[in-house]
Structures are given as structure tokens and as C-alpha cells.
Amino acid sequence: MPVSTLSALPTASQLDIAGALTTLLRDTTTEARPDTQLEALTLAVAADLPVLLWGEPGIGKTAALTQLADDLGLPLTTVIASVHEPSDFSGLPVVGDDPAEQGVPMAPPDWAVRLVRAGHGLLFLDELSTAPPAVQAALLRLVLERRVGALQLPPGVRIVAAANPRSSAADGWELSPPLANRFVHLQWTHDQDVVVRGLGGTWPRATLPRLRPERLGEAVDFARRAVCGLLAARPALVHRLPSGETRRGGPWPSPRSWDMTLTLIAFATAAGVSRDVLSLLVRGTVGDGPGLELLAAVDRLDLPDPETLLADPAAAVLPERGDLRQAVLDGVVAAVRNRLDRSRWDAAWTLLVRAVETGAPDLVVVPATTLAALRREEWDVPPSIEALTGVVSVSRRAEDAAARAAVATKGRR
Amino acid sequence: MTGGELDRDKLFAARLQAVRARPFLATALFALHVVESRRVPTMAVDRYWRCYVSPWFVDRTPVEELAGAWVHEVSHLLRDHHGRGDRFARQEGLTGPGERLRMNIAADCEINDDVYGDGLAAPEGAVWPGTLGLPEGKLMEEYLRLFRLGSRTQDFAWLDCGSGSDGLDREWDLGPDGAHGLSEQERDAVRFRVAQGITGRPGHAPRAWKRWAEEAFHPPQAWRDLLGAAVRSAVSGPGAGDDYSYGRPSRRSAGLPGVILPSLRRRPPRVSVVIDTSGSVSDAELGSALLEVSAITRAVGGRRDLVSVLSCDAAARVVHPLCRAEGIPLVGGGGTDLRTGFARALRTHPRPDVVVALTDGQTPWPSDRPACRTVVGLFDRPDRGSWVEDDPDYVPDSPPAWARVVNIG
């Protein structure tokens, strides 16, 4: 009932007025706002990997799941783990005619039956950490094997679990390393701005990532190159059990979690999401250290190949960012050193000249010095090197300043 | 010289000198994007790794001091001063530009006491902890609790290292959408590469930077949380605490005649705390750790009479129930042999579910895994792992793998 008609009716009951007030409070709008954690969750759920959301109670995990379910067109079933008994997940025994002959069937609870009948749905297991250990054990079987009693959940059902962080969990919920290794761990945090704006009447609306059918092949290729490239160069990262109390129960690298990472990179690439989303997923699967190494390797995959640059130095496009540009120039000089001949050496000088013309001169000093040292006696200095005189003067200025600084600091001590 | 152009060659010569003096910072220094700005007093950074430079400042400052300024500014970003400033402001409810100036000063104190020297000159007018009458070697957060704005900080009112140093957006900032900003992931990647460079080649970087590198991606967790989690997990594991048991039928059994269902039973955990009372552990350390353990066990349902305390040096002493914790006489001194303490704790009837040992680790350990969960609270000794001068062969045993070890202190 509109408010105006209500006020016109002096006889309206208190409950009607209360209802009108509630309606007014519910009357909120939404605004588009990128949400990296929701995008990461969407991709992990789409990839059908077990996700564990770590977050304090009351920060909108359920609200996020509701939006995700809406967007994927899946009915949402929320099961609060702490109010159930283990038999609710491992099946309730039902006595038949002759238990000795036919056994005692384990009957699944109603929500599981409804899920199986629907064939699809989003199952959210909330409050995993406040359930007694036996319930947690039963739940893990549900998450990892997708079985409730004798019932196998169909592939269309996606499962997400949530737990409170160790420091705030009232009792000792903790994942053992083998279990932790099977999950994609996402830290769920709230953004103060979002909460303030939401309570003011405008909640965020995230556009969720869409997988693009035309990019699937490219995505798988990219994911394989990234993971295999890193693991071939860093065999120690393939399997590393977490050590120490601090990192217990968190993500760590193993062949299983690398496999999950590969899947997630492929999904992230096919959806074209930002690196920040990819970073949440990768670090939530293999841990911070190995995850960051992988991301650095992915960044390097994007850098131009030294051989391509040497083949056509006049058309070379160097990265704008200084540290990446320096990595490329170092790579070029290393490539020349590996297979040294006159034309490659000249091409590298042309590249260095381009680098000076388009960016900061100090980046070029080290590559130029190294390249100069590679010169064979019979090779003439290329005329283009004239353009590098500025580099030499920058280098000399830095040396003079270093000498002055050395004198000054010595004087002070 | 306000109308002058930015002397880029001078600025970059300074960066080159900075890279030569601190090679482990090269990635970070090169990742900074230079923006010429006439509105910054000297040099400033924003949280997206842009470096705003005043042409006038470059003109006026010698190259070696500019090099120091480069390293100073990049240190703000590597040490995440803007994020830490924001968090501190939120925790303590601080608002206003005055507080942000204080954060800038505190951040500068954290950086300046170990960044200069060894090839880098300090810019004129830099803030030192000593200038403010503060001790050296503290963190930004610690400095923030130590001083207020006043006559001593008067000279630094002009100080402005940008939003990258204190988290307050400036009007000259290009913001998140401006050109050449680094995304959060890119910032993490740069910081990670620098940290990796330092930990991969120890010996090249000063101690403060090594500490930064170790903690950059694994900030030390509060030992109280860790000890709490370890003890909670030990006392609530299967066999102790709340769990399902077939000892009594479940209330649901009425509906299923002939079927035995487990019911939820509560068996409060028994906890034995073995305390190392050898001379090397201070009373204050012991007191705080003991209080912590008893608070945790009480919170998870252990009745106070189920927690007992055992002091142990070379021999195990009397067992005290925690009811008298306020007045537990911690007797001992001299060397330690925790093995007797463990043996004594395990001999008590009924047997404990959990043994918590609080020690500095200068002790032999039981060779076999005891028949209960074990949590070891290890008091931090900075020289652990190094050798003793009189006895270079002496290496204290590290706690065995079967114990959950939490570093305290």
C-alpha cells in the first residue's frame, strides 16, 4: 500500500503502518561496481572447484552467494552446518523389513533429494567452523566427493563452503594440510565504502565474468604455457608442504593444487578478467609465494620475445613501464650473448637507441655496458651509437655523485 | 627557477646512482613512473606508484641527495605506508590532515634511520627519529604512538611525500584511472620481486631490508592468536571436547527402533601445562603465556580444575591445579630437562588430553611422541640458531615435529 493512502486512512492498523515502513526501508537501488572477490568466486564456482570462503560472520557472504546464484540461474540452498548432526550429511539410517538381510539404507535429507531432483543448484554450506568435528568430517565428504548418504549429487550442483578465520573461531576448526590442498581459499572481506553506500540505499551490482566461447582454445594454451613454464624452471615449487604454525590450514603448492590453478587460469583467461581476480584465485590455490611467482611468470609471458625484437628492431615496441622495459633489454642482450654475431649485435644497438629515444636513459646503462663488452675487435662501432652519448653522461654524473656521497658519509662517521 | 623545465637527465642520473647503491631495489625504482608536477614541494608518490617531481627541487638538489630521495620515496611504497596508515587510522579512529601529516612523519622516521649512508646522501631537512627525541629502529605504528604534533614537528609542516606515504589523497594525484598507474596485482608483483631478490641473495642488503623482505608477504602473526588456535584445536580434537559418541543413544533414536545413533557428548579436556622454570625464562614471559593458556582452555570449556600446571627445570616439581594459579610457586632455576616434565605430566591420573609446554627451547626433548596432543610455546630468543661462543658445537635441539610449535614474544 502506498504511504499516501495509508496516511489518509486513520484506521490503518499498526501492523500495516509497520509494513509500509519496512517496504520503504527495503526500497534501495543498485549501482554497477567492479567486485574482484565476487568475480573470483564466480570463476571458481563455474570451474566446479571446491571453494572455501574465509570471513568473519555478518560481512555479506550469503548476500554474495544470492547474487551469484541469481546470475548463474541456480536455486540457492543454504545449509547451516552447525545445527546439523553428522547423520544429516552421511545419511539417516532407516530400518527396513529385514536389516540383517537387506542392510540399513542411509536416507538423504530432504534438501539433498530436492537438489538431486532439480538436477542443478548452488549449495552453500555455511558456518563450517562452528560445527563439531564429526559434522565437519561428514561435510568434507560432501564437498569433496559430492555424496550425501547414498545419494550422488548431479554435476549441475555447485558447492561453496564458508568458515570463520582461525583467530575468531570459537572452537578449533582447522584444516589439515591434505584437506586445505583441495580447496580454493578465498578471503572474504568487506569494503567500508560499499557498506556505507549500501546502508544509505545504494547496493553494488557486480557484472559477473562471462566465458567467451571463441577464447577457449587460446585460454587452455595460455594456462598450460604459464604453469608448465614456471614449474619447468622452478621444480622446487611443484610440491611444498606448509611448514610452521602461521601458514597451517592455508593453500600450498602440490600437483593437485597446480592442476586446479591451471583450470582457474584457463577460466580467467576465457572470461578475460583482470589480473587482480586471477591473483586472488592463484594465491588462494597454491599460496602467496608460489602464486606471486606464477603471476610474475604470466607477466613475463606478455613481454615481447627478444628474438622477435632482434629480427626487426626498427619496428620494436618496448614496454612503457621501466622495470619491464629493463627486463626486456636485459633479455635482448642475453640473447645476443647466447648466439653472438655481427648482425644481432648491431640490431641490439638499434634497440637500445630506440629505448633511449622513447624512455628514461638510466635503464639503458647496464645493457649498453654489457653489449659493448661483447664487441669483437674487428667490429666497428655502429654510427647509431652517437645517440647514446646522453646515456654515457648520465652514467658519469651518477658516478661523480656516488663519489661525493661516499666522501660525505665518511666525513660524518 | 620556477619556470624551468624538469632536468630529466639529472633526475635519472640520480636514479642510476640509487640503483647502483641499492641494487636490490632496482625493480622497484624502475617501476616508478615519473610525473612532472609544480604542486609538490619536493618529490612525492601516490599509491599507484607514480612519482611526482618538482622541477625546482631537482634543480636545487645535488644528484647524490636526489638519489637518497628516490630510495626514500620508493621505500614508502614498498613498505605499504599508505595501506598501513589507512588501517591505523581506522583502528584508532584518526581523521584529518593533521593526523596524516603525523603519519608521514612517522613513516619517514621508519625509513630514514636505516636508508641513508653507504653511497646515499640524506636530503636536506629530512626527519630523523632523533630530531623528535624518539628512539631509532621502530616501525611507523610504534612512532605514531610516541609523539604528537607540536613545537618539535613545527619544522616539518611542509613535509609531503604524497598519498603513497600516508593514504590521504592529494589534489594533484592522477588517481586510480590516470595513466601509468600500477594495479594492486602489479604492485604486489613488484614488491614480491624485490623481496625475493633480497632473500635470494642475503648478505647484500642491510638488516632492516632483510627483515622487511621476510615479512613482506608473511607478516608475523600475533602469537596469542596462534597459541589460541593451536590449544583450541588440540583440546577440541576427537576424543576431547564436544563430539559424537556411541556411549549413549541419541535423542533421535526414538524414531528409529533397533538403530543405534550416536549422541553429542561433552567430555571436557584435561590440560597439563609444563612450564620451563630454568633461569633463562623471565617471570614476565611466563606470566603472560600462562595466563593466555588458562584463558584459552577456560574459553573452550575446560573447567579450571581440569587444567594443571607443572613447573620443571632439571627435575619436575609439584603439580598444581589451576584453581590456585594466582599463587602458583614457580620454583626452579639452572638447566632444563623437559623430558622429566613430560613424563611427570603423562603419569598423572586421569591422563591429560593435551600437554602445553612453555619453554625457551634450551632443552632436550622426549624422543617418542607422547600419547596426547602437544603444543609447544617457544619463547623467542633472537640468537636462536646461532652458536654459543664457548661451545661452538652446542646446538639446542629444535622442538620435535610431532608438536605444534608457536613462537611467543
Interface residues (C-beta under 8 A of the other chain):
Chain A: E85 P86 S87 L92 P93 V94 V95 P99 V104 P132 P133 A134 R166 S167 A169 A170 D171 G172 W173 E174 Q192 G244 E245 T246 R247 S274 R275 D276 L278 S279 D288 G289 L292 E293 L295 A296 D299 E320 R321 G322 D323 R325 Q326 A360 P361 D362 L363 V365 G390 S393 V394 S395 R397 A398 E399 D400 A401 A402 R404 A405 A406 A408 T409 R412
Chain B: R8 D9 K10 F12 A13 A14 R15 L16 Q17 V19 R20 A21 A26 T27 A28 L29 F30 A31 L32 H33 V34 P62 V63 E64 A67 R90 Y116 G117 D118 G119 L120 A121 H180 L182 S183 E184 Q185 E186 D188 A189 V190 F192 R193 Q196 F217 H218 P220 Q221 D225 L226 G228 A229 A230 R232 S233 A234 V235 S236 G237 P238 G241 D242 D243 Y244 S250 R252 L256 P257 G258 V259 L261 P262 L264 A299 V300 R404 V405 V406 N407
